[in-house]
Amino acid sequence: MSVVIKPTVNNIISLWFGADTPIRQYKIKLNPDLWKACQRIDHSFHVSSKLRSPEQYRKSDKIAFARAVQQELNRLRASMSKETGCFA
């Protein structure tokens, strides 16, 4: 069973904010780049609602977090394509 997931807003939210289950751990293991991007964004992310705990984030905060992760992934892909000379 392959669980490589697309970095959609809903998938990022469920991966980062979801309950810690064996299935989630498996998804993290199969999607290390996505997980690392989530970790990087988590260190610098400031929510508009000023809530500190991710468990208290509003839906809009979670969406903003997921979009920031998508931007980070796009930035990483762009820098990798420049380094390798591939344009995908």
N, C-alpha and C positions, 0 to 999 in steps of 0.2 A: 504494500500500500504506500503510494507516494503522497506526501503531504506538502510539497513545495507550493507555497501559496503566493498569489498575486498580491502586490502591496497596495491593496485598495484601502480606503478609509475604514471600512467595517472590519476587514481582516486585521489591520494594525490595531484597532481598538480591542478586538477580541483577544489578540495575542498578548498585548501589553497589559490590559486591564482585566483580563479574564481570570477565573478561578484557577489556582494551581492544580492541574490534574495531570495524569500520565499522558493524555493526548496532547495537552498544551506543551509539555516538556518535549514530546516527540516532534512537534511542529517547530519548537525552538531549535532543536538539534538539526533539523533538516533545512532551516532557514537562518543560518548564522549571520549573514549580512544584514538581514532585516532586523534581527535581534540586536546586533551591535549598533545599528543606526538608532533604534529605540533607546538604547542605553546612553548613546551620545547626546541625543536630544533631551533625555530626562535630566541630565546634569545642567543644562542651560535653559530649560523651558520654564517660563513664568506665565502662569495662568491669569487671565483677565479677571477672574472672580476672586483672586487673592487667597484661594484655599491652598493649604500646604500639602494635605494628604491626597494622593491620587484616588483613594477610595471615595473622597468627597467631591471630586471633579464633576462639574456639570457636563451635560452632553456637548455643549459648545466648546468646553475646554478639551474634551477628549477628541473632538473633531479637529481642533486647532493643533493638538499634539500630533495626530495622525498625518495631517497635512505637512507639518514640519518634518516628520520622518520621511514622507514622500519627497520633499525637497532635498533632504540630505541624501537620499538614495540617488536621486537624479544628479546631484552634484558629484557624488562618488563615481557614478557611471560615466559622466562627462569627463572627469579627470582621468579615469582609466582608459577611455577611448583615445584621449589625447596622448597618453603615454604609449599606448600600443599602436597607435596609428589607425585603429579600426573606427569606423563610424557606423554605428548600428542604430 
